[in-house]
Amino acid sequence: MNKKLPIKRIAAMYFVVLLSVTASATTMVDLPQWQQIQIDEKLSFRGSAINGRSLWVTGSNNSVFVSQNGGKTWQDKSVKAIVNTDFRDIALFDKNTAVVMGVGNGAQSVLYKTTDGGNSWNLLYQNTDEQGFFDSIAFWDSNKGLLLGDPVDGYYVFKYTEDGGSTWQRIPQNNLPKILDKEAAFAASGNTLIVGKQGKAWITTGGFSASVYVSDDYGQTWQRQTVPLYNQTQTSGGYGIALNHKHQVFVLGGDYLQRSVKYPNMATFTDGQWHQVNTGERGLRTAMSCQGNICLATGKTGNDISYNAGESWHAFDHKQSKVGDQGFYTLASDSMVFLAAGAEGKIGVLSFKREKR
């Protein structure tokens, strides 16, 4: 389907913020605010990806929407299939090639692939375990990737592919820590699994035993680390994980049943251990992404921004949205452009690109 959609667009706005203060000077700059678009208020977007001017969001009811012009116009590229699922993660390899991940029990957990910009989709992989439930996917390149699934037989399901997702092999259980009591993985917004350079990979888990699992060998073996996030309920803990441009890892989360409550919602790994990050503790955060020193963190109720690679944070909510919905579920970035998406078909684009004069 290649139909251009009529969309409700909220004009981009600008405001002046204090970026830095020194003993001798104060620097003031114009900072762009979210350019917000509403596709369809009946949809909930949980996955996002960006490659240059190619922007993709995915979500409920098999939905996939694509912009190939930096977010100016959007096209419906949703998957037409018998299985109705919620696409909560996406891996984008180039402007035409992507893999989307559907979540749900048993056969609802699926992977579909397109090589023509979403005009057609092929079923790549389908879960055959009745207890199985896909949570997140990530790829180092067009061939090597990982898939994280809910625990089966007392261990998280880690699967590895070397052929772009056509076939997957489960990582042996003896290479994994056994899950802790009341520990859980969340398929929140496709951010619970990320990969890095030289075969590095991380996942985050929640519940009463919030943790980060780390692999240095393309997901073949894993080690668990306890993280200082809010973990007082079964629905609390880690909801997302991210890297800044220094390859410093961050974990973020909270509790989706207490989205706006004040609690520790971010930590980072420095000097060989995890430390809480002072974000203002403004509730659940489910996604984070960085471009240079600029980092954004988001959750349904609001956004936070950092100008120093995640060291300190400031509120950055979309004030034109209603209270309780001034943020997003998912976030991605590339080339100084941030793409976010969330409830009621909401998409946000924020560009820090310098205009050519």
For each residue, the residues with C-beta under 8 A, 3 or more apart:
1: 75 76 77 78 119
2: 75 119
3: 75 76
4: 73 74 75
5: 39 65 73 74 75 76
6:
7: 37 38 39 73 74
8: 37 38
9: 35 36 37 38
10: 35 36 37 38 320
11: 35
12: 32 33 34 35
13: 33 320
14: 30 31 32 33
15: 30 31 33
16: 28 29 30 31
17: 28 29 31
18: 21 26 27 28
19: 27 28 29 31 307
20: 26 27 307
21: 18 26 27
22: 25 26
23:
24:
25: 22
26: 18 20 21 22
27: 18 19 20 21
28: 16 17 18 19
29: 16 17 19
30: 14 15 16
31: 14 15 16 17 19
32: 12 14 35 350 351 352
33: 12 13 14 15 318 350
34: 12 318 340 348 349 350
35: 9 10 11 12 32 71 348 349 350 351
36: 9 10 318 320 321 346 347 348
37: 7 8 9 10 71 74 346 347 348 349
38: 7 8 9 10 41 344 345 346 347
39: 5 7 43 45 57 65 74 345 346 347
40: 43 63 345
41: 38 344 345
42: 61 344 345
43: 39 40 59 60 61 63 344 345
44: 59 60 86 329 342 343 344 345
45: 39 48 57 58 59 60 63 65 329 330 341 342 343 345 346 347
46: 58 59 60 86 87 88 89 188 189 190 329 330 341
47: 56 57 58 59 87 88 89 90 100 101 189 190 330 341
48: 45 55 56 57 58 90 190 330 331 332 339 340 341
49: 55 56 90 91 92 98 332 339
50: 54 55 56 92 332 333 334 337 339
51: 54 92 93 94 95 334
52: 95 334 335
53: 67 68 69 70 95
54: 50 51 66 67 68 92 94 95
55: 48 49 50 66 67 68 70 71 339 349
56: 47 48 49 50 64 65 66 67 90 92 98 118
57: 39 45 47 48 64 65 330 339 341 347
58: 45 46 47 48 63 64 65 87 88 89 90 100
59: 43 44 45 46 47 63 86 87 88 341
60: 43 44 45 46 63 86 87
61: 42 43 78 84 86
62: 78 79 80 81 84 85 87 102
63: 40 43 45 58 59 60 76 78 87
64: 56 57 58 76 77 78 79 87 90 100 118
65: 5 39 45 56 57 58 74 75 76 77 78 347
66: 54 55 56 74 75 77 117 118
67: 53 54 55 56 70 71 72 73 74 75
68: 53 54 55 75 95 117
69: 53 72 73
70: 53 55 67 337 349 351
71: 35 37 55 67 74 339 347 349
72: 67 69
73: 4 5 7 67 69
74: 4 5 7 37 39 65 66 67 71 347
75: 1 2 3 4 5 65 66 67 68 118
76: 1 3 5 63 64 65
77: 1 64 65 66 114 117 118 119
78: 1 61 62 63 64 65
79: 62 64 87 100 112 121
80: 62 121
81: 62 84 110 112 121 123
82:
83: 102 107 108 110 126
84: 61 62 81 108
85: 62 102 103 104 108 109 110
86: 44 46 59 60 61 102 103 104
87: 46 47 58 59 60 62 63 64 79 90 100 101 102 103
88: 46 47 58 59 101 102 103 136 187 188 189 190
89: 46 47 58 100 101 136 137 187 189 190
90: 47 48 49 56 58 64 87 98 99 100 101 190
91: 49 98 99 137 138 139 145
92: 49 50 51 54 56 97 98
93: 51 97 98 99 139 142
94: 51 54 97
95: 51 52 53 54 68 117
96: 114 115 116 117
97: 92 93 94 113 114 115 142
98: 49 56 90 91 92 93 113 114 118
99: 90 91 93 111 112 113 124 137 139 164 165
100: 47 58 64 79 87 89 90 111 112 113 121
101: 47 87 88 89 90 109 110 111 134 136 137 147 190
102: 62 83 85 86 87 88 108 109 110 111 112 134
103: 85 86 87 88 108 109 133 134 135 187
104: 85 86 107 108 109 133
105: 108 109 130 132 133
106: 109 127 128 129 130 132
107: 83 104 110 126 127 128
108: 83 84 85 102 103 104 105 127
109: 85 101 102 103 104 105 106 126 127 132 133 134 149
110: 81 83 85 101 102 107 123 124 125 126 127 134
111: 99 100 101 102 123 124 125 126 134 137 147 165
112: 79 81 99 100 102 121 122 123 124
113: 97 98 99 100 121 122 124 164 165
114: 77 96 97 98 117 118 119 120 121 122
115: 96 97
116: 96 119 120
117: 66 68 77 95 96 114
118: 56 64 66 75 77 98 114 121
119: 1 2 77 114 116
120: 114 116
121: 79 80 81 100 112 113 114 118
122: 112 113 114
123: 81 110 111 112 126
124: 99 110 111 112 113 165 166
125: 110 111 165 166 167 168
126: 83 107 109 110 111 123
127: 106 107 108 109 110 132 133 134 149
128: 106 107 132
129: 106 132 152 157
130: 105 106
131: 150 152
132: 105 106 109 127 128 129 149 150 152 157
133: 103 104 105 109 127 149 150 187
134: 101 102 103 109 110 111 127 137 147 148 149 187
135: 103 148 149 150 185 186 187 192 193
136: 88 89 101 147 148 187 190 191 192 193 203
137: 89 91 99 101 111 134 145 146 147 148 165 190 193
138: 91 145 146 193 194 195 201
139: 91 93 99 142 143 144 145 146 195
140: 144 145 195 199 218
141: 144
142: 93 97 139 164
143: 139 161 162 163 164
144: 139 140 141 160 161 162 218
145: 91 137 138 139 140 160 161 164 165 195
146: 137 138 139 158 159 160 161 193 195 201 218 219
147: 101 111 134 136 137 157 158 159 160 161 168 193
148: 134 135 136 137 156 157 158 185 192 193 203
149: 109 127 132 133 134 135 152 156 157 158 159 185
150: 131 132 133 135 156 157 184 185
151: 154 155 156 157 179 185
152: 129 131 132 149 155 157
153: 173
154: 151 173 178 179
155: 151 152 173 176 178 179
156: 148 149 150 151 176 179 185 203 205 213
157: 129 132 147 148 149 150 151 152 170
158: 146 147 148 149 170 171 176 219 222
159: 146 147 149 168 169 170 171
160: 144 145 146 147 168 169 171 218 219 220
161: 143 144 145 146 147 164 165 166 167 168 169
162: 143 144
163: 143 166 167
164: 99 113 142 143 145 161
165: 99 111 113 124 125 137 145 161 168
166: 124 125 161 163
167: 125 161 163
168: 125 147 159 160 161 165
169: 159 160 161
170: 157 158 159
171: 158 159 160 175 176 219 220 221 222
172: 175 176
173: 153 154 155 176
174:
175: 171 172 220 221 222
176: 155 156 158 171 172 173 221 222
177: 213 222 223 224
178: 154 155
179: 151 154 155 156 183 205
180: 183 209 211 224
181: 208 209
182: 207 208 209 234
183: 179 180 205 206 207 208 209 211
184: 150 205 206 207 234 237
185: 135 148 149 150 151 156 192 203 205 206
186: 135 192 205 206 237 238 239
187: 88 89 103 133 134 135 136 190 192
188: 46 88 191 192 239 240 256 286 329
189: 46 47 88 89 239 240 286 287 329 330
190: 46 47 48 88 89 90 101 136 137 187 330
191: 136 188 194 239 240 241 242 286 287 288 330 331
192: 135 136 148 185 186 187 188 203 204 205 238 239 240 241
193: 135 136 137 138 146 147 148 201 202 203 241
194: 138 191 201 202 241 242 243
195: 138 139 140 145 146 200 201 202
196: 200 201 202 243 247 249
197: 200 247
198: 216
199: 140 215 216 217 218 219
200: 195 196 197 214 215 216
201: 138 146 193 194 195 196 214 215 218 219
202: 193 194 195 196 212 213 214 215 241 249
203: 136 148 156 185 192 193 212 213 222 241
204: 192 210 211 212 213 227 237 238 239 240 241 251 253
205: 156 179 183 184 185 186 192 209 210 211 212 213 237 238
206: 183 184 185 186 210 229 231 235 236 237 238 239 253
207: 182 183 184 210 231 234 235 236 237
208: 181 182 183 231 232 233 234 236 237
209: 180 181 182 183 205 226 231 237
210: 204 205 206 207 226 227 229 230 231 236 237 238 253
211: 180 183 204 205 224 225 226 227 237 238
212: 202 203 204 205 224 225 227 238 241 249 251 269 274
213: 156 177 202 203 204 205 222 223 224 225
214: 200 201 202 222 223 225
215: 199 200 201 202 218 219 220 221 222 223
216: 198 199 200 221
217: 199 220 221
218: 140 144 146 160 199 201 215
219: 146 158 160 171 199 201 215 222
220: 160 171 175 215 217
221: 171 175 176 215 216 217
222: 158 171 175 176 177 203 213 214 215 219
223: 177 213 214 215
224: 177 180 211 212 213
225: 211 212 213 214 269 274
226: 209 210 211 274
227: 204 210 211 212 238 251 267 274
228: 264 267 274 275 276
229: 206 210 236 237 238 251 252 253 254 264 265 266 267
230: 210 236 237 253 254 255 263 264 265
231: 206 207 208 209 210 236 237
232: 208 236 255
233: 208 236 255 257 258
234: 182 184 207 208
235: 206 207 255 256 257
236: 206 207 208 210 229 230 231 232 233 253 254 255 258 263
237: 184 186 204 205 206 207 208 209 210 211 229 230 231 253 255
238: 186 192 204 205 206 210 211 212 227 229 241 251 252 253
239: 186 188 189 191 192 204 206 252 253 254 256 284 285 286
240: 188 189 191 192 204 251 252 253 285 286 287 288
241: 191 192 193 194 202 203 204 212 238 249 250 251 252
242: 191 194 249 250 252 287 288 289 290 295
243: 194 196 247 248 249 250 290
244: 247 248 250 290 295 309 310
245: 290 291 292 293 309
246: 309
247: 196 197 243 244
248: 243 244 268 269 270 309 310
249: 196 202 212 241 242 243 268 269
250: 241 242 243 244 266 267 268 269 277 288 310
251: 204 212 227 229 238 240 241 266 267 268 274
252: 229 238 239 240 241 242 265 266 267 285 286 287 288 297
253: 204 206 210 229 230 236 237 238 239 240 265 284 285 286
254: 229 230 236 239 258 259 261 263 265 283 284 285 299
255: 230 232 233 235 236 237 258 259 261 263 284
256: 188 235 239 259 284
257: 233 235
258: 233 236 254 255 261 263 283 284
259: 254 255 256 283 284 299 300 301 324
260: 282 283 284 301 324
261: 254 255 258 283
262: 281 282 283
263: 230 236 254 255 258 281 283
264: 228 229 230 267 276 281
265: 229 230 252 253 254 279 281 282 283 284 285 299
266: 229 250 251 252 276 277 279 285 288 297 313
267: 227 228 229 250 251 252 264 274 275 276 277
268: 248 249 250 251 274 275 277 310
269: 212 225 248 249 250 273 274 275
270: 248 273 275
271:
272:
273: 269 270
274: 212 225 226 227 228 251 267 268 269
275: 228 267 268 269 270
276: 228 264 266 267
277: 250 266 267 268 310 311 313
278: 281 312 313
279: 265 266 282 285 297 304 313
280: 304 313 314 315
281: 262 263 264 265 278
282: 260 262 265 279 301 302 304 315
283: 254 258 259 260 261 262 263 265 299 301 302
284: 239 253 254 255 256 258 259 260 265 299 300 301
285: 239 240 252 253 254 265 266 279 288 297 298 299 304
286: 188 189 191 239 240 252 253 298 299 300 329 330
287: 189 191 240 242 252 297 298 299 328 329 330 331 340
288: 191 240 242 250 252 266 285 295 296 297 298 310 331
289: 242 295 296 331 332 333 338
290: 242 243 244 245 293 294 295 296 309 310 333
291: 245 294 295 333 334 335 336 337 338 352
292: 245 309 336
293: 245 290 306 307 308 309
294: 290 291 305 306 307 336 352
295: 242 244 288 289 290 291 305 306 309 310
296: 288 289 290 303 304 305 306 316 331 333 338 340 350
297: 252 266 279 285 287 288 303 304 305 306 313 331
298: 285 286 287 288 302 303 304 327 328 329 330 331 340 342
299: 254 259 265 283 284 285 286 287 302 303 327 328 329
300: 259 284 286 324 325 327 328 329 342 343
301: 259 260 282 283 284 324 325 326 327
302: 282 283 298 299 315 316 317 326 327
303: 296 297 298 299 315 316 317 318 326 327 328 340
304: 279 280 282 285 296 297 298 313 314 315 316
305: 294 295 296 297 313 314 315 316
306: 293 294 295 296 297 309 310 311 312 313 314
307: 19 20 293 294 312 314
308: 293 311 312
309: 244 245 246 248 290 292 293 295 306
310: 244 248 250 268 277 288 290 295 306 313
311: 277 306 308
312: 278 306 307 308
313: 266 277 278 279 280 297 304 305 306 310
314: 280 304 305 306 307
315: 280 282 302 303 304 305
316: 296 302 303 304 305
317: 302 303 321 326 327
318: 33 34 36 303 321 326 327 348
319: 326
320: 10 13 36
321: 36 317 318 325 326 346
322: 325 326
323: 326
324: 259 260 300 301
325: 300 301 321 322 342 343 344 346
326: 301 302 303 317 318 319 321 322 323
327: 298 299 300 301 302 303 317 318 340 342
328: 287 298 299 300 303 331 340 341 342 346 348
329: 44 45 46 188 189 286 287 298 299 300 341 342 343
330: 45 46 47 48 57 189 190 191 286 287 298 340 341 342
331: 48 191 287 288 289 296 297 298 328 338 339 340
332: 48 49 50 289 338 339 340
333: 50 289 290 291 296 336 337 338 339
334: 50 51 52 291 337
335: 52 291 353
336: 291 292 294 333 351 352 353
337: 50 70 291 333 334 349 350 351 352 353
338: 289 291 296 331 332 333 348 349 350 351 352
339: 48 49 50 55 57 71 331 332 333 347 348 349
340: 34 48 287 296 298 303 327 328 330 331 332 347 348 349 350
341: 45 46 47 48 57 59 328 329 330 346 347 348
342: 44 45 298 300 325 327 328 329 330 346 348
343: 44 45 300 325 329 346
344: 38 41 42 43 44 325
345: 38 39 40 41 42 43 44 45
346: 36 37 38 39 45 321 325 328 341 342 343
347: 36 37 38 39 45 57 65 71 74 339 340 341
348: 34 35 36 37 318 328 338 339 340 341 342
349: 34 35 37 55 70 71 337 338 339 340
350: 32 33 34 35 296 337 338 340
351: 32 35 70 336 337 338
352: 32 291 294 336 337 338
353: 335 336 337
354:
355:
356:
357:
